[in-house]
Amino acid sequence: MPLLRAGGSALDAVELACRVIEDDPDDHSVGYGGLPNVLGEVELDASIMDGATLRAGAVAAVQGYGRAITLARRVMEETPHVLLAARGAERLAAELGEQPQDQRTEEALRRWRERFIERGLTPGATENLRMVARMLTQPLNLQDKLYQASRLDTLGTVNFLALDAQGNLASAVSTSGLGWKYPGRVGDSPLIGAGNYCDNRYGAAACTGMGELAIRVSTARSLVLYLKCGMSLIEAGREALRDLLALDTGPGQYMNIVALTPTGEHAGFTTVPEKYYLFQRADMDEPQSAQRLMVG
């Protein structure tokens, strides 16, 4: 917020905010300390979008480098592409002088091993990896004792939307993805239109939750499109989540959206109860929490 109050850009603000969370080892859904994939490797995804120009940058399945959001922005600004993945993104990071850093922490690895043991598996088992990953990421039954503990960690992501003094919108999303995922799995976070979309004319939206759901119905872009069609923000958010009703979902699969309009109106939406988001205006000293509107 100090950056925006000083006249800084929305694009700089969302990148900086993401970096703070990416560097926090206690957040196991993003960046350093994120939960590893089924092989014990942390793979990072991120995307950033400029509402003024509709330019965007994204990276997926990045290993060995932190601050994926900054790398995504450099894809946008220093390459002709929108999305770079895996070795290509890592090569760009090296060319740009980024320092390699193992994103695993002892706490994240402890949680990673614990899930194997709870499921009766040997940590790091690679035989029939497809089935192992399926067992570890299978949507959890509501009675599963791991359900509440893993719900946030397994499906977590961070997203930021900002509106600056020049009237420009920007959006950023960063994640370490679904914990215990099959190597190379990419969710909605780095996919423009699925987990992230931003357009100065209509608004911005970003998602958290089960990324496969947002990919199948282009959730972030849909909300912005509904705004373009003349719906109110509340109507647009409800309709974007109603699109998910056509999908086959089970316990543990949910979707959250945050959205921001060019006039500064904001709202959060969810398919499960008791979900909140944080917001802050220029006249506020601290962020405040607001409950998301449940749709389902």
Steps between C-alpha positions, in 0.01 A plus 500: 500500500781754563609449140151578368458796733825641361363482147656168407354269240252222564734264314787572739267469798368153418847369420644631827211363704542154346872502569442556871289184519732304271790567738306387810608144595194461722260519205504150353292583193731752335869540419767415755366229728224396262378141514693274259366281223485122536876474438582754773574784256350848533358624169387863483236662277418870467338755272465877481278716278489870413144624462606806301660306215367145549860384499573200721786278609504161666724212604415141588671202664808704594752320722807638675408870486285715727284808441310349213287814467803710408605242245147510356521876466832471320344254258244772428749783466810335355373226270240484220319224690232474766583167666828316552512163673748282688849500347420790270395721791801386704732578209355851477550549874866404464548727198352790696742442786254361752670296772397133533339411834361171628139582589459206739499549877522237773147577616353460152688174452376376836140562392574339165630182667213495749241480223672192352504329838134585572408336170709191573765584241877526512608867469647558158367174355522524121364163389171555318536873558171580332307299758706633791433860398132419457479356852675801652300767317163325484228741618469423866190369666350741753556242774869459413700627798744663258224694326494810717876507548586465134217697344682830504852369449417267215295741290648832611603786273550872548353767276498878500294753306579871501362827364742794489454878492525500120201268479700197394420150622748217547473142622755247622477136606772278647497143630698185562199315369319193621702322766617147408402563136632299207821664371427767242138552603393856422193655659307815418737751663735551200222467241368839392123481487475205736652618827581861415354770275512878502356770272488871589166538321308245705690358797739240634452155647722228644434153637614260770391144562499196273662639188369229270150638552592855398688372196195313372268802508747795476378639831699825528433609142135401533445734794656791311297411191180507705597848618550600136150372426358745753457287809569645843806369681288279725307362204820437305665314786196286561474410132869414475463252786171365368695393192673247726171326574527321166821331613537176691646605835541323832590571863815707528451664161406865524557834331553853630508822299596855590398781266554874463331751269642820344300702755659318794208274584624165627352166600593142576314186402528135602335162461555403866396669826706727724754633251644851528724738308696811595461846350650842563419847366736795498320654799543185713796444733466121499337239278156378600342160460175451312295185462468353154156449352429127484354367176395141463 
